[in-house]
Amino acid sequence: MKYEKVQTMSLAEFADRRVEGELSGILSQFNGGTFMECHKLIAAETGIWIEDLVPVFQKLDAALATRPLPEKLR
């Protein structure tokens, strides 16, 4: 199910919400990608957008993009 209107909420509001059933099917679909891609997919599937996570995921994605390659891939 794709949500046309995404509900924005804070991280605290999300933490107080029971979402196990909503997310269990979605989480099994992930296989790589960026943190922001994951965040966007969850928003599309559940209608939940947590603005507080955007700067965190951006920093994590930037850290992944700039890390050195593992020794065996050099």
MODELLER restraints for C-alpha pairs under 7 A, 6 or more apart:
rsr = mdl.restraints
at = mdl.atoms
rsr.add(forms.Gaussian(group=physical.xy_distance, feature=features.Distance(at['CA:1:A'], at['CA:45:A']), mean=5.84, stdev=0.5))
rsr.add(forms.Gaussian(group=physical.xy_distance, feature=features.Distance(at['CA:2:A'], at['CA:44:A']), mean=5.34, stdev=0.5))
rsr.add(forms.Gaussian(group=physical.xy_distance, feature=features.Distance(at['CA:2:A'], at['CA:45:A']), mean=5.22, stdev=0.5))
rsr.add(forms.Gaussian(group=physical.xy_distance, feature=features.Distance(at['CA:3:A'], at['CA:44:A']), mean=5.60, stdev=0.5))
rsr.add(forms.Gaussian(group=physical.xy_distance, feature=features.Distance(at['CA:3:A'], at['CA:45:A']), mean=6.42, stdev=0.5))
rsr.add(forms.Gaussian(group=physical.xy_distance, feature=features.Distance(at['CA:3:A'], at['CA:46:A']), mean=6.80, stdev=0.5))
rsr.add(forms.Gaussian(group=physical.xy_distance, feature=features.Distance(at['CA:3:A'], at['CA:47:A']), mean=5.24, stdev=0.5))
rsr.add(forms.Gaussian(group=physical.xy_distance, feature=features.Distance(at['CA:5:A'], at['CA:47:A']), mean=6.56, stdev=0.5))
rsr.add(forms.Gaussian(group=physical.xy_distance, feature=features.Distance(at['CA:6:A'], at['CA:43:A']), mean=6.47, stdev=0.5))
rsr.add(forms.Gaussian(group=physical.xy_distance, feature=features.Distance(at['CA:6:A'], at['CA:47:A']), mean=4.29, stdev=0.5))
rsr.add(forms.Gaussian(group=physical.xy_distance, feature=features.Distance(at['CA:6:A'], at['CA:48:A']), mean=5.61, stdev=0.5))
rsr.add(forms.Gaussian(group=physical.xy_distance, feature=features.Distance(at['CA:6:A'], at['CA:49:A']), mean=6.30, stdev=0.5))
rsr.add(forms.Gaussian(group=physical.xy_distance, feature=features.Distance(at['CA:7:A'], at['CA:47:A']), mean=5.56, stdev=0.5))
rsr.add(forms.Gaussian(group=physical.xy_distance, feature=features.Distance(at['CA:7:A'], at['CA:48:A']), mean=4.90, stdev=0.5))
rsr.add(forms.Gaussian(group=physical.xy_distance, feature=features.Distance(at['CA:7:A'], at['CA:49:A']), mean=5.88, stdev=0.5))
rsr.add(forms.Gaussian(group=physical.xy_distance, feature=features.Distance(at['CA:8:A'], at['CA:48:A']), mean=6.00, stdev=0.5))
rsr.add(forms.Gaussian(group=physical.xy_distance, feature=features.Distance(at['CA:8:A'], at['CA:49:A']), mean=4.64, stdev=0.5))
rsr.add(forms.Gaussian(group=physical.xy_distance, feature=features.Distance(at['CA:8:A'], at['CA:50:A']), mean=5.73, stdev=0.5))
rsr.add(forms.Gaussian(group=physical.xy_distance, feature=features.Distance(at['CA:8:A'], at['CA:51:A']), mean=6.76, stdev=0.5))
rsr.add(forms.Gaussian(group=physical.xy_distance, feature=features.Distance(at['CA:9:A'], at['CA:49:A']), mean=6.29, stdev=0.5))
rsr.add(forms.Gaussian(group=physical.xy_distance, feature=features.Distance(at['CA:9:A'], at['CA:50:A']), mean=5.21, stdev=0.5))
rsr.add(forms.Gaussian(group=physical.xy_distance, feature=features.Distance(at['CA:9:A'], at['CA:51:A']), mean=6.92, stdev=0.5))
rsr.add(forms.Gaussian(group=physical.xy_distance, feature=features.Distance(at['CA:10:A'], at['CA:50:A']), mean=5.56, stdev=0.5))
rsr.add(forms.Gaussian(group=physical.xy_distance, feature=features.Distance(at['CA:10:A'], at['CA:51:A']), mean=6.54, stdev=0.5))
rsr.add(forms.Gaussian(group=physical.xy_distance, feature=features.Distance(at['CA:10:A'], at['CA:52:A']), mean=6.13, stdev=0.5))
rsr.add(forms.Gaussian(group=physical.xy_distance, feature=features.Distance(at['CA:11:A'], at['CA:50:A']), mean=6.08, stdev=0.5))
rsr.add(forms.Gaussian(group=physical.xy_distance, feature=features.Distance(at['CA:11:A'], at['CA:52:A']), mean=6.05, stdev=0.5))
rsr.add(forms.Gaussian(group=physical.xy_distance, feature=features.Distance(at['CA:22:A'], at['CA:46:A']), mean=6.96, stdev=0.5))
rsr.add(forms.Gaussian(group=physical.xy_distance, feature=features.Distance(at['CA:34:A'], at['CA:61:A']), mean=6.08, stdev=0.5))
rsr.add(forms.Gaussian(group=physical.xy_distance, feature=features.Distance(at['CA:35:A'], at['CA:57:A']), mean=5.36, stdev=0.5))
rsr.add(forms.Gaussian(group=physical.xy_distance, feature=features.Distance(at['CA:35:A'], at['CA:61:A']), mean=6.20, stdev=0.5))
rsr.add(forms.Gaussian(group=physical.xy_distance, feature=features.Distance(at['CA:36:A'], at['CA:57:A']), mean=5.79, stdev=0.5))
rsr.add(forms.Gaussian(group=physical.xy_distance, feature=features.Distance(at['CA:36:A'], at['CA:58:A']), mean=6.83, stdev=0.5))
rsr.add(forms.Gaussian(group=physical.xy_distance, feature=features.Distance(at['CA:42:A'], at['CA:48:A']), mean=6.94, stdev=0.5))
rsr.add(forms.Gaussian(group=physical.xy_distance, feature=features.Distance(at['CA:43:A'], at['CA:49:A']), mean=5.24, stdev=0.5))
